[in-house]
Amino acid sequence: MTIPTFRVLIVDDNPDESSVYGWYLVKIQDFKVSLEYAESGAAALKKAVAHPYDLVILDYQMPGMNGLQVLAALRESGSEVPVVMMTGGWGERIAVESLKLGAIDYVLKEDLPKTDFAGLIRRAIEMAQLKAEKKQ
């Protein structure tokens, strides 16, 4: 049986945090992940337009464009890529705004060890399949 591979874009201006997210993702047994990184919102938008991703892990607090602005720009461009917003101390307000803009979930950085990344990927896959079925 072939294990599926999913393309994930990790967007964070802190390379150490990006590496941590990647570490959690590559530990998943059910899937393989192909990771790409962007260190700014502008770089993320360029990559997301140029390549299809199965999931975007997006940090909220970045210089230039914050995560909400990146998410809004993705949606305005017509991208329906599933997005998970990563937040530090910003909590509920950012989580609610993220969900309003179409994020599939949010993760508080202090909760990373308890986060079900495999479940996030499954939810992203299910959402993409449902959208594809609706278009047909």
Helices and strands as residue ranges (DSSP letters): E 5-11, H 15-26, E 32-38, H 41-50, E 55-59, H 67-76, E 83-87, H 92-100, E 105-108, G 109-114, H 117-135
